[in-house]
Amino acid sequence: MYKNILAAVDGSAHGGAVLDAVSALAKLTGGAVHVIHVRPSQVISSGISGTVVPTEEREESRQVVDDALARLRADGIAAEGEVDEGLREDLAAILVERAEALGSDLIAVGPGHYSGIAALLHPSVSRGVAKTSKVSVLLVHSEA
């Protein structure tokens, strides 16, 4: 059980809690972890056309994954990772698609970061993953 875990990280304290949880699970099951960070973009509209603009530098995104891999490997966990790119509204779908492509049996995510009006404007990634995933989803909370 849980031999191929997809861990979604974003460089926040929630992402660190996700890494702690998947590290503990992988140690128990002898499983491997695939780390994914989706470099988010958003569409900036100007009249009837729009431009897709990344909201994070490429190097910053790569560093999030590299730090996560170093942390897992230091714990003795077999880990690989990648940076994907996508619109904020598509993050849940991207995670579910990658989990399916990798044959993951668990997707680990942190909770949404938004509250109030921002929560209405930005879809919950964790809710979207839980709603559409065909495999188990672990929602990891942190004290942050």
N, C-alpha and C positions, 0 to 999 in steps of 0.2 A: 504494500500500500504506500502510495506517495513516493514513488521511485524517480519520478521525473517532474520536478516542481518548477513552475514559471513564477518568478518573483518580480513584481513590478516595483520599480524604485524611482524616486524623484529627487533625491538629495535632501529631503526633509527629515525631521525626527521620525515621522511616520514610516518613511522608507527604511530608516535604521531599525525600527521595531520589526518591520517585515523581514529584514535580514536576520535578526535575532531568532525569529520564529522559524524561518525556513532552515536555518543552520541547525537548530535543535531537532527539527523533524528529519532532516537529511541524516543527521548522526544516528537517530533511532532506526531509520529504515535502510540506511546504506544508500540512500538516493542521491541524485545529482540535482543541481540547481541551474536553471537558465535565467539569467538576469536580463531584464529588458527595461530600457528607459525610452519613452517616446518623447522626442523633441517636439514640443507643441508649436503649432502655428495657428494663426487666426487670419480671417479674411478682413481686410480693411476696404470698405466700400467707398467708391467715389462715383456717385451717380448710378448708372446701370452696370458698371463693371467693378471688379474688385481685384485686389492684389493679395496674394498669400504671403504673410510675413511671419518668419519664425520669431518666437518670443524668448528664445534662448540661443546663445552662441553654440556652434557645433563643438568647440573645444570643451565648453562647460558640460554639455551633454555627455561627451566621451568620458570626462572626468568622473561623473556620477557613476557610470558603469565600471570604470577601472577601480574606483574606490570600493565599490560593492564586491567586485571579484576578489580584490586583495583581502578584504575582510573575511569572505567565505573561505578562501583558500588557506588563510592563516588558521582557520578552524578545522582544516583538514577536509573540507568539502570539495568534491569535484564540481567545478563551476565554469560556465561559459557565459558570454553576454553579448549584447548588441544594443545599438541605438537605432531606433526606427523614427520615422517622421510622420506627423499627421496633424490634422486639425483637432483642436480641443474637443469638438463635439464628437469626434470619431475615436477617441482614446479607448473606450470600452470595447468597441468592435475590433480595433487593432489588437488588443490584448487577447481577446477570445480567438481571433484568427491565428495568431502566433501560437497560442497554446495548442490549438488543433493541429497546426502544421508540425509542431515539435512532438506531438504525442504526449503532451503533459497530462498528468492525472490530478494536478492541483494547481490552482492559480492563487497566489497570495498577493493581496493588495492592502493598502492603507485606506482609511476613511477619507471622505471628501474634506477639503480644507475651507470650503466656503460656508458662510452663514448669512442670514438676512436676505437682502435683495440679490446679492452676488450668487447665492445658492439657487435662486430662481433663474438667473441668467446663464449659469454654467451647469450642464448636466452632471450628475454624480457618476463618476467613473466606476466606483465600487458597486453601486446599485445596477448600473448597466451591465457590468461583468456578471454579477450574480443572476441577473434576469436572463441573460442570453447564453451563458456557458453551459456546455454539456458535461463538464467535469466539476468536481468540488471546488468551492471558493472559500478561502480563508481570509476573513476581514480582520486585520491586525490593528489594534488600537495602541497608541503610545500615550505617555503622560504629557506630551507636548501640546 
